[in-house]
Structures are given as structure tokens and as C-alpha cells.
Amino acid sequence: MSVFEDISNFLYAEDYHDRALIKHPSIIITTVFVYLLLVKWIIPHLMRNRKPFSLKWAMIIYDFGQTFVNAYLTYNLFTFSFSLWDERCMMKTNPNLPVYQKRINVIAWRIYLVKIADLIDTIMFALRKKDDQVSFLHVFHHCLMCVLVMFFLRSLDKTSMGYFLGVGLSINTTVHVFVYFYYGLAAFGPHMNKYLWWKKYLTQFQIVQFFVVLSYIGYGWATGCEEVGRMEVSLFVYVLTILFLFFNFYKKYEKK
């Protein structure tokens, strides 16, 4: 078997649950652990007496690549979510669910790969000695998203998720289009600052997305349109926690 076949089977095994990143939770948990060691201890220690790396073109390529990928995911999520709007209150009992499952699996898998790729930006921040950007909020968000999406994928065929997940992910990938587009422009250098006056609105946009998602979940639960299961409650608590952290971050930013 060739190296390319090995990689193909690792990422795209025909049987969904045979893909190593889903079948073996230890892989992503180890990845997250190594990521934490790198950005919080190993890289800061190695860079202590060194000048920061520039990584200008690596960042530009990475950030605009992420912009494109998230735009693609946004299109897929919105078109799929809107196509199910009339069936949103019966996602868990929908007789057509097996028909939709394959597309749900494909989109969810791509989101998972993107969430893993998101870890790279923190590593570049650390190599550039941008310690303020390697914040608790940033690291916590990236780590937990990788783990949550992995467990979501593992349970996808066993229990279907509420419609709110499609709403939340659609908004989230939209936000990431703007975030990575901003980072991509900023990577060109200080001369781009005059075009980045909208930076503060990014955090506001992120806070608004969490309010919208939480409001939709609350409305769905109150009207009986969304069922309350263990995964739904876990995601609700996660979004609430992230909202609190982003709000604190924004208050500190405003004081500056």
C-alpha cells in the first residue's frame, strides 16, 4: 500500500467510523495536549532569548486559505440548513433523515478538519512571540472545539442533532471568514492598519453570534421545536461559557 493510500484511508476511509480521527479519540486528545504544550510551554521557552519569526507569507497563505475554506463551508451550511427549514422541528424524528445523513456526515467531517487546522494559527502566534494573542480564550476555544466536534461525529449516526446546530455552525463559519480575512490583511504589515478600522466590530460580531444561537436554542426548547438531550445541553453550556469569555475580552479591549 502506498503512502498516498495510507493517507487516503486515514482521512477518507469508506466506512465513516473507520476514519482514524473518529475511530480513535486518543488521536485528537493527544493532538490537543501536544498543542497546549507547544503554545504554552515549549515554544515560549525556546523563543525566550530569540527574535520572533516573521512568518509573513506563511500567515498570508494560511489566513486566506482559511478564509476560502470557511466561505465554502458557510455556503454549504446555509444552503443545506435553509433546505431543511420547514422540517426544523422534526430533525430527530424526520423519516427523511437517512437521506440527509450522508451530506450531514460530509459537512461535519470537513468542519472537523478545519477545526484541527485552526490550531496552526496559535502556533504561529507563539513563534512570532505574540503572547497577547495566545490568550486563555483563544486556546480554550480551539481545544474544546476540536474535542466537541470529534465526540459529535462519533455520535452522529446514533443520535441526530437539533436544527440549532446547523444555525450555529452557519453563523460561526461566517464569522471565521471575516476573522481570517482580517488576519490575512494584517499579515501584510502595519501599512494595512488604515484599512482595518473594523477590527473592534469582529469581537462584537462574535458576541452577537452567540446571543443569536443561544436565543434560537432557548426559543426552540420553549416552543418544543428543539429537543433537550445531553449533547444539546453540553453545547448550550459551551456557547454560554464562550459568550462570557468573549464579553470579558471585549470589555478589556474597550478599556485599552
FIKOL-153112 format. One record per residue (C-alpha): z, y, x; residue in three letters. Coordinates in Angstrom, 1 decimal, decimal comma. Layout:
[[Z; Y; X]; 'ala']
...
END
This chain:
[[0,0; 0,0; 0,0]; 'met']
[[-1,0; 3,4; 1,4]; 'ser']
[[1,3; 6,4; 1,8]; 'val']
[[-0,5; 8,2; -1,0]; 'phe']
[[0,0; 5,3; -3,3]; 'glu']
[[3,7; 5,2; -2,4]; 'asp']
[[4,0; 8,9; -3,2]; 'ile']
[[2,0; 8,5; -6,4]; 'ser']
[[4,3; 5,7; -7,6]; 'asn']
[[7,3; 7,7; -6,7]; 'phe']
[[6,2; 10,7; -8,8]; 'leu']
[[3,9; 9,2; -11,4]; 'tyr']
[[4,8; 5,6; -12,0]; 'ala']
[[3,0; 4,5; -15,2]; 'glu']
[[6,3; 3,4; -16,8]; 'asp']
[[8,2; 6,7; -17,3]; 'tyr']
[[11,6; 5,2; -16,4]; 'his']
[[10,3; 3,7; -13,2]; 'asp']
[[9,8; 7,1; -11,6]; 'arg']
[[12,4; 7,2; -8,8]; 'ala']
[[13,6; 10,7; -9,6]; 'leu']
[[14,6; 9,5; -13,1]; 'ile']
[[15,5; 5,9; -12,4]; 'lys']
[[17,9; 6,7; -9,6]; 'his']
[[20,2; 9,7; -10,4]; 'pro']
[[21,7; 9,4; -6,9]; 'ser']
[[18,4; 10,9; -5,5]; 'ile']
[[18,8; 14,2; -7,3]; 'ile']
[[22,6; 14,3; -6,9]; 'ile']
[[22,1; 13,8; -3,1]; 'thr']
[[19,4; 16,4; -3,1]; 'thr']
[[21,7; 18,9; -4,7]; 'val']
[[24,6; 18,0; -2,4]; 'phe']
[[22,3; 18,5; 0,7]; 'val']
[[21,1; 21,8; -0,8]; 'tyr']
[[24,6; 23,0; -1,1]; 'leu']
[[25,4; 22,1; 2,5]; 'leu']
[[22,3; 23,8; 3,7]; 'leu']
[[22,7; 27,1; 1,9]; 'val']
[[26,5; 27,5; 2,1]; 'lys']
[[27,3; 26,0; 5,4]; 'trp']
[[24,6; 24,6; 7,7]; 'ile']
[[22,1; 27,4; 7,7]; 'ile']
[[24,7; 30,2; 7,7]; 'pro']
[[26,3; 28,5; 10,7]; 'his']
[[23,0; 28,1; 12,6]; 'leu']
[[21,9; 31,6; 11,8]; 'met']
[[25,2; 33,2; 12,7]; 'arg']
[[24,0; 34,5; 16,1]; 'asn']
[[20,3; 34,6; 15,4]; 'arg']
[[18,0; 37,2; 13,9]; 'lys']
[[16,8; 36,5; 10,3]; 'pro']
[[13,5; 34,8; 9,9]; 'phe']
[[10,8; 36,9; 8,2]; 'ser']
[[9,0; 34,1; 6,3]; 'leu']
[[6,9; 36,8; 4,7]; 'lys']
[[3,8; 34,7; 3,9]; 'trp']
[[5,8; 31,6; 3,1]; 'ala']
[[7,6; 33,6; 0,4]; 'met']
[[4,5; 35,2; -0,9]; 'ile']
[[2,7; 31,9; -1,3]; 'ile']
[[5,8; 30,2; -2,7]; 'tyr']
[[6,6; 33,0; -5,2]; 'asp']
[[3,1; 33,5; -6,5]; 'phe']
[[2,7; 29,7; -6,7]; 'gly']
[[5,9; 29,6; -8,8]; 'gln']
[[4,6; 32,4; -10,9]; 'thr']
[[1,4; 30,5; -11,7]; 'phe']
[[3,2; 27,2; -12,4]; 'val']
[[5,7; 28,8; -14,7]; 'asn']
[[2,9; 30,6; -16,6]; 'ala']
[[1,2; 27,3; -17,1]; 'tyr']
[[4,4; 25,7; -18,4]; 'leu']
[[5,0; 28,7; -20,6]; 'thr']
[[1,6; 28,3; -22,2]; 'tyr']
[[2,2; 24,5; -22,7]; 'asn']
[[5,7; 25,0; -24,2]; 'leu']
[[4,8; 27,8; -26,5]; 'phe']
[[1,6; 26,1; -27,9]; 'thr']
[[3,5; 22,8; -28,4]; 'phe']
[[6,6; 24,5; -29,9]; 'ser']
[[4,5; 26,6; -32,3]; 'phe']
[[2,6; 23,5; -33,4]; 'ser']
[[5,9; 21,9; -34,5]; 'leu']
[[7,3; 25,0; -36,2]; 'trp']
[[7,0; 23,6; -39,7]; 'asp']
[[8,8; 20,4; -38,5]; 'glu']
[[11,5; 22,1; -36,5]; 'arg']
[[14,3; 21,0; -38,9]; 'cys']
[[13,5; 17,3; -38,7]; 'met']
[[12,9; 16,7; -35,0]; 'met']
[[15,4; 13,8; -34,8]; 'lys']
[[14,1; 12,1; -37,9]; 'thr']
[[10,4; 13,0; -37,6]; 'asn']
[[8,2; 10,0; -38,3]; 'pro']
[[5,6; 11,6; -36,1]; 'asn']
[[7,9; 11,7; -33,1]; 'leu']
[[6,4; 8,7; -31,3]; 'pro']
[[3,0; 10,6; -31,4]; 'val']
[[4,6; 13,7; -29,8]; 'tyr']
[[6,8; 11,8; -27,3]; 'gln']
[[4,1; 11,4; -24,6]; 'lys']
[[3,4; 15,1; -24,5]; 'arg']
[[7,2; 15,9; -24,5]; 'ile']
[[7,6; 13,5; -21,6]; 'asn']
[[4,8; 15,1; -19,6]; 'val']
[[6,0; 18,7; -20,1]; 'ile']
[[9,7; 17,7; -19,4]; 'ala']
[[8,6; 15,9; -16,2]; 'trp']
[[6,7; 18,9; -14,9]; 'arg']
[[9,7; 21,2; -15,7]; 'ile']
[[11,9; 18,8; -13,7]; 'tyr']
[[9,7; 19,0; -10,6]; 'leu']
[[9,7; 22,8; -10,9]; 'val']
[[13,5; 22,9; -11,1]; 'lys']
[[13,6; 20,9; -7,9]; 'ile']
[[11,1; 23,2; -6,3]; 'ala']
[[13,3; 26,2; -7,3]; 'asp']
[[15,8; 25,1; -4,7]; 'leu']
[[13,5; 26,2; -1,9]; 'ile']
[[13,9; 29,9; -2,6]; 'asp']
[[17,7; 29,8; -1,8]; 'thr']
[[16,9; 28,0; 1,5]; 'ile']
[[14,5; 30,9; 2,4]; 'met']
[[17,2; 33,4; 1,4]; 'phe']
[[19,6; 31,7; 3,7]; 'ala']
[[17,1; 31,7; 6,6]; 'leu']
[[16,5; 35,4; 6,0]; 'arg']
[[20,2; 36,0; 6,0]; 'lys']
[[20,1; 37,5; 2,5]; 'lys']
[[23,7; 36,3; 1,8]; 'asp']
[[24,0; 38,5; -1,3]; 'asp']
[[21,2; 36,6; -2,9]; 'gln']
[[22,8; 33,2; -2,2]; 'val']
[[25,4; 34,1; -4,9]; 'ser']
[[27,5; 31,7; -6,9]; 'phe']
[[25,4; 32,4; -10,0]; 'leu']
[[22,2; 31,7; -8,2]; 'his']
[[23,4; 28,4; -6,6]; 'val']
[[25,3; 27,2; -9,7]; 'phe']
[[22,3; 27,8; -11,9]; 'his']
[[19,8; 25,9; -9,6]; 'his']
[[22,1; 23,0; -9,1]; 'cys']
[[23,1; 22,5; -12,7]; 'leu']
[[19,5; 22,8; -14,0]; 'met']
[[18,3; 20,0; -11,7]; 'cys']
[[21,1; 17,7; -12,8]; 'val']
[[20,9; 18,6; -16,5]; 'leu']
[[17,1; 18,1; -16,7]; 'val']
[[17,5; 14,8; -14,9]; 'met']
[[20,0; 13,5; -17,5]; 'phe']
[[17,9; 14,9; -20,3]; 'phe']
[[14,9; 13,0; -19,0]; 'leu']
[[16,9; 9,8; -18,8]; 'arg']
[[18,0; 10,0; -22,4]; 'ser']
[[14,7; 11,3; -23,7]; 'leu']
[[13,5; 8,0; -25,2]; 'asp']
[[16,9; 7,1; -26,5]; 'lys']
[[17,7; 10,3; -28,4]; 'thr']
[[15,4; 13,1; -29,3]; 'ser']
[[16,5; 16,7; -28,8]; 'met']
[[16,6; 19,5; -31,2]; 'gly']
[[13,8; 22,1; -31,6]; 'tyr']
[[16,0; 24,7; -29,9]; 'phe']
[[15,3; 23,1; -26,5]; 'leu']
[[11,6; 24,0; -26,8]; 'gly']
[[12,5; 27,5; -27,8]; 'val']
[[14,9; 27,9; -24,9]; 'gly']
[[12,6; 26,5; -22,3]; 'leu']
[[9,7; 28,5; -23,5]; 'ser']
[[11,7; 31,7; -23,1]; 'ile']
[[13,2; 30,5; -19,8]; 'asn']
[[9,8; 29,8; -18,2]; 'thr']
[[8,5; 33,2; -19,4]; 'thr']
[[11,5; 34,9; -17,6]; 'val']
[[10,7; 32,9; -14,5]; 'his']
[[7,1; 34,2; -14,5]; 'val']
[[8,4; 37,7; -14,2]; 'phe']
[[11,2; 36,8; -11,7]; 'val']
[[8,9; 35,1; -9,3]; 'tyr']
[[6,2; 37,7; -9,7]; 'phe']
[[8,8; 40,3; -8,7]; 'tyr']
[[9,9; 38,3; -5,7]; 'tyr']
[[6,3; 37,9; -4,7]; 'gly']
[[5,6; 41,6; -4,8]; 'leu']
[[8,9; 42,4; -3,0]; 'ala']
[[8,0; 40,0; -0,2]; 'ala']
[[5,1; 42,3; 0,9]; 'phe']
[[7,7; 44,7; 2,2]; 'gly']
[[9,6; 48,0; 1,5]; 'pro']
[[6,4; 49,9; 0,7]; 'his']
[[6,2; 47,9; -2,6]; 'met']
[[9,6; 49,2; -3,8]; 'asn']
[[8,0; 52,1; -5,7]; 'lys']
[[6,2; 49,5; -7,9]; 'tyr']
[[9,4; 47,5; -8,5]; 'leu']
[[11,3; 50,1; -10,6]; 'trp']
[[11,6; 47,4; -13,3]; 'trp']
[[14,0; 45,3; -11,3]; 'lys']
[[17,0; 46,1; -13,4]; 'lys']
[[15,2; 45,0; -16,5]; 'tyr']
[[14,8; 41,5; -15,1]; 'leu']
[[18,6; 40,8; -15,5]; 'thr']
[[18,5; 42,4; -18,9]; 'gln']
[[15,7; 40,2; -19,9]; 'phe']
[[17,6; 37,1; -18,6]; 'gln']
[[20,7; 38,1; -20,6]; 'ile']
[[18,6; 38,7; -23,7]; 'val']
[[17,0; 35,2; -23,4]; 'gln']
[[20,5; 33,6; -23,5]; 'phe']
[[21,5; 35,6; -26,6]; 'phe']
[[18,3; 34,6; -28,3]; 'val']
[[18,8; 30,9; -27,5]; 'val']
[[22,5; 30,9; -28,5]; 'leu']
[[21,7; 32,8; -31,7]; 'ser']
[[19,0; 30,3; -32,6]; 'tyr']
[[21,2; 27,3; -31,9]; 'ile']
[[24,0; 28,9; -33,9]; 'gly']
[[21,7; 29,6; -36,8]; 'tyr']
[[20,3; 26,1; -36,6]; 'gly']
[[23,7; 24,5; -36,7]; 'trp']
[[24,9; 26,8; -39,6]; 'ala']
[[21,9; 26,0; -41,7]; 'thr']
[[21,8; 22,3; -40,9]; 'gly']
[[18,4; 22,7; -39,2]; 'cys']
[[19,7; 21,6; -35,9]; 'glu']
[[21,9; 18,5; -35,4]; 'glu']
[[25,0; 18,7; -33,3]; 'val']
[[25,1; 16,0; -30,7]; 'gly']
[[26,7; 15,5; -27,3]; 'arg']
[[23,7; 16,8; -25,4]; 'met']
[[23,3; 19,8; -27,7]; 'glu']
[[26,9; 20,8; -27,3]; 'val']
[[26,6; 20,4; -23,5]; 'ser']
[[23,6; 22,6; -23,3]; 'leu']
[[25,2; 25,2; -25,6]; 'phe']
[[28,3; 25,4; -23,3]; 'val']
[[25,9; 25,6; -20,3]; 'tyr']
[[23,9; 28,5; -21,7]; 'val']
[[27,2; 30,3; -22,8]; 'leu']
[[28,5; 29,9; -19,2]; 'thr']
[[25,3; 31,2; -17,6]; 'ile']
[[25,3; 34,2; -20,1]; 'leu']
[[28,8; 35,1; -19,0]; 'phe']
[[27,9; 34,8; -15,3]; 'leu']
[[24,7; 36,9; -15,7]; 'phe']
[[26,6; 39,5; -17,7]; 'phe']
[[29,2; 39,8; -14,9]; 'asn']
[[26,4; 40,1; -12,3]; 'phe']
[[24,7; 42,8; -14,3]; 'tyr']
[[28,0; 44,8; -14,6]; 'lys']
[[28,4; 44,7; -10,8]; 'lys']
[[24,7; 45,7; -10,3]; 'tyr']
[[25,2; 48,7; -12,6]; 'glu']
[[28,2; 49,9; -10,6]; 'lys']
[[26,1; 50,0; -7,5]; 'lys']
END
